Amino acid sequence: MAIGLIIIGDEILSGRRVDQHFPKVVQMLAARGLQLTWAEILPDDPQRITATLRRTFASDDIVFCCGGIGATPDDHTRQAAADALGKPLVLHQQGKRNIQQRILQMAQEAGQTADLNSAENLHRLKMAEFAEGAALIPNPYNNIAGFALHRHYFVPGFPVMAWPMLEWVLDHHYADLFNREPRMEQSVLVYEAAESALTPLMVAIEQQYPRVKVFSLPSVGDAQTRRHIELGVKGEPVQTAAAFTQLCDELRKLNVEFSNI
């Protein structure tokens, strides 16, 4: 099952803000025995967002999309999702009620009376305009919902809202996938060796064990560790254990210095 992440915002690409969604999504998936397959960061560009969503809607992937669902001029995600599917934007009635409840709550907390028909409050209802057929994703922070379409799940860019919303999606829609495929990962540190010298071994391991991936992470070293490559295998536990044993045996035959992690 492929799971993707789309992060939207000029502020990420310009460096004005540091993305926090990628590591958090990796973490929440791993806690459920799942793995992120791909990720993309997009600018606040409606054409680019639409083109990306049109491509991902055509796949069978589960896609999480963070950002751009507000009601300011730089929020294009809601319209882009509708355009990508060729559907009109419509006001979701429950989403509308959620926003109005939030407006009334905020006014009450401030000791004021809210005018739901003011221009400002009517504009806020745009946050409940989604592509026709969208379902709501509850927002426990302020009750202003995200939306779901075709295995795509759209949430705000604010982590305090986005993360519990994404966890709700996983726990309510994909619990049957949790820990369905047990995985194992084992690796060693190989010292003072070139990746090119290890590549034939990596290829041979993957050919022999089809449910295993070999990975290689070079490092120039630091004050505690000299130059090395973290070389390892990951995948189905039985094959991974066998592949790791063979990997270590072959490294010994190559007279390569290595140590377990």
C-alpha positions in Angstrom: 0.0 0.0 0.0 1.6 3.3 -1.2 1.3 6.2 1.2 2.2 9.7 0.0 2.6 13.1 1.6 2.1 16.5 0.0 3.2 19.6 1.9 2.1 22.9 0.5 3.5 26.4 1.2 5.8 29.0 -0.2 7.1 29.5 3.4 8.6 26.0 3.4 10.4 26.4 0.0 11.7 29.9 0.9 13.0 28.7 4.3 10.9 31.1 6.3 9.5 28.1 8.1 11.0 24.6 8.6 8.7 21.7 7.7 7.6 19.6 10.6 5.1 17.4 8.9 7.5 15.0 7.2 9.2 13.6 10.3 5.9 13.5 12.2 4.1 11.6 9.5 7.0 9.1 9.2 6.7 8.6 13.0 2.9 8.2 13.2 3.0 5.7 10.3 5.9 3.7 11.8 4.0 3.5 15.1 1.3 1.6 13.2 3.5 -0.6 11.2 3.2 1.5 8.0 5.7 3.4 5.9 5.7 6.6 3.9 6.4 5.8 0.2 6.9 9.3 -1.2 6.7 13.0 -0.3 6.5 16.3 -2.3 6.7 19.9 -1.3 4.7 22.3 -3.5 4.5 26.1 -3.7 1.3 28.1 -3.3 0.8 27.8 -7.1 -2.8 26.7 -8.1 -1.7 25.3 -11.4 1.1 23.2 -9.9 -1.1 22.0 -7.1 -3.9 21.0 -9.5 -1.5 19.2 -11.8 0.0 17.2 -8.9 -3.4 16.3 -7.5 -4.7 15.3 -10.9 -1.8 12.8 -11.1 -2.1 11.5 -7.6 -5.9 11.2 -7.8 -5.3 8.9 -10.8 -3.3 6.5 -8.6 -4.4 4.1 -5.9 -2.2 5.8 -3.3 -3.3 7.0 0.1 -2.3 10.7 0.1 -2.0 13.2 3.0 -2.0 16.8 2.0 -1.0 19.5 4.5 -1.7 23.2 4.0 -3.6 25.7 1.8 -7.1 24.9 2.9 -7.8 28.3 4.6 -9.7 31.2 3.1 -7.0 33.7 2.4 -5.8 34.5 -1.2 -2.8 32.2 -0.9 -4.9 29.2 0.0 -5.5 27.3 -3.2 -5.8 23.6 -2.2 -9.6 23.4 -2.0 -10.1 24.8 -5.5 -7.2 22.8 -6.9 -8.7 19.5 -5.6 -12.0 20.4 -7.2 -10.3 21.3 -10.5 -8.2 18.2 -10.5 -11.4 16.1 -10.3 -13.5 18.3 -12.6 -16.0 18.9 -9.8 -17.6 22.2 -8.6 -16.9 23.7 -5.2 -19.9 23.4 -2.9 -20.6 24.5 0.6 -20.6 21.5 2.9 -23.6 22.0 5.2 -22.1 20.3 8.3 -18.8 22.1 7.6 -20.7 25.4 7.5 -22.4 24.6 10.9 -19.0 23.7 12.4 -17.6 27.1 11.4 -20.7 29.0 12.7 -20.4 27.1 16.0 -16.8 28.2 16.2 -17.7 31.8 15.5 -20.4 31.8 18.2 -18.0 30.2 20.6 -15.3 32.7 20.0 -17.7 35.6 20.4 -19.1 34.2 23.6 -15.6 33.7 25.1 -14.9 37.4 24.3 -18.2 38.5 25.8 -19.5 39.7 22.5 -22.5 38.8 20.2 -21.6 37.3 16.8 -23.3 38.4 13.6 -23.2 35.3 11.4 -24.2 37.4 8.4 -21.4 39.9 8.6 -19.1 40.0 5.6 -16.2 38.7 7.7 -18.1 35.7 9.0 -19.6 34.9 5.6 -16.1 34.8 4.2 -15.1 32.3 6.8 -17.6 29.9 5.4 -15.3 29.5 2.4 -13.3 27.1 4.6 -16.3 24.7 4.2 -16.3 24.9 0.4 -15.0 21.6 -0.9 -15.3 19.6 -4.1 -18.7 18.0 -4.5 -18.8 14.7 -2.6 -16.1 15.5 -0.1 -16.3 14.0 3.4 -15.3 15.9 6.6 -12.2 15.2 8.7 -12.9 16.4 12.2 -10.5 19.1 13.7 -10.3 18.7 17.5 -8.5 22.0 17.9 -11.0 24.5 16.5 -13.8 22.3 14.9 -13.1 23.7 11.4 -12.9 20.5 9.4 -10.6 19.3 6.7 -11.9 17.1 3.9 -11.4 13.8 2.2 -11.7 12.8 -1.4 -10.7 9.6 -3.2 -8.2 8.4 -0.5 -6.8 11.9 -0.3 -6.9 13.7 3.1 -6.6 17.4 3.3 -5.7 19.1 6.5 -4.4 22.5 7.6 -0.7 23.4 7.6 -0.7 24.0 11.4 0.8 20.9 13.1 -1.4 21.4 16.2 -4.4 20.7 13.9 -3.0 18.6 11.2 -1.4 15.8 13.2 -4.4 14.7 15.3 -6.5 14.9 12.1 -4.2 12.6 10.2 -4.1 10.2 13.2 -7.9 10.2 13.2 -7.8 9.3 9.4 -5.4 6.4 10.0 -7.2 5.1 13.0 -10.7 5.3 11.5 -10.1 4.3 7.9 -6.9 2.2 7.8 -6.7 0.3 11.1 -7.0 -2.9 9.0 -3.5 -2.1 7.5 -1.7 -1.7 10.8 1.2 -4.1 11.4 -0.2 -6.3 8.6 3.3 -6.9 7.2 6.0 -7.4 9.9 9.3 -5.8 9.0 12.8 -6.1 10.2 15.9 -4.0 9.7 19.5 -4.9 10.4 22.7 -3.2 9.5 26.4 -2.9 10.1 29.0 -0.2 9.8 31.6 -0.9 7.1 34.8 1.1 7.4 37.0 2.7 4.8 35.3 0.9 1.9 34.0 2.3 -1.4 30.3 1.9 -2.2 31.3 0.8 -5.7 33.1 -2.2 -4.2 30.0 -3.2 -2.3 27.5 -2.7 -5.1 27.8 -6.3 -6.6 27.1 -7.7 -3.1 24.1 -5.5 -2.7 22.7 -6.5 -6.1 23.2 -10.2 -5.4 21.4 -10.0 -2.0 18.3 -8.3 -3.5 18.2 -10.8 -6.3 18.4 -13.7 -3.9 15.9 -12.3 -1.4 13.0 -10.6 -3.3 11.2 -9.4 -0.2 14.3 -7.6 1.1 15.8 -4.2 0.2 19.4 -3.4 0.7 20.4 0.1 1.8 23.7 2.0 1.9 24.2 5.2 3.8 27.7 6.7 3.5 29.2 9.0 6.1 32.4 11.0 6.2 32.6 10.3 9.9 33.0 12.6 12.9 35.0 13.0 16.1 33.7 9.6 17.3 33.5 7.5 14.2 35.8 7.4 11.2 34.6 7.3 7.6 32.1 4.4 7.1 29.0 3.1 5.3 26.0 1.9 7.1 25.1 -1.2 5.1 22.0 -3.1 5.8 18.9 -5.0 4.8 15.2 -4.5 5.6 11.9 -6.2 4.8 10.1 -9.4 5.6 11.7 -10.8 8.8 12.6 -14.3 7.8 14.2 -13.2 4.6 15.8 -10.2 6.2 17.5 -12.4 8.9 18.8 -14.8 6.3 20.0 -11.9 4.0 21.8 -10.2 6.9 23.6 -13.4 7.8 24.7 -13.8 4.2 25.7 -10.1 4.0 28.0 -10.5 7.0 29.5 -13.7 5.6 30.3 -12.0 2.3 31.8 -9.0 4.0 34.2 -11.3 5.8 35.1 -13.0 2.6 35.9 -9.6 1.1 38.2 -8.9 4.2 36.2 -5.7 4.8 36.3 -4.3 8.4 32.8 -3.9 9.8 31.0 -3.7 13.2 27.5 -4.4 14.3 25.3 -1.5 15.3 
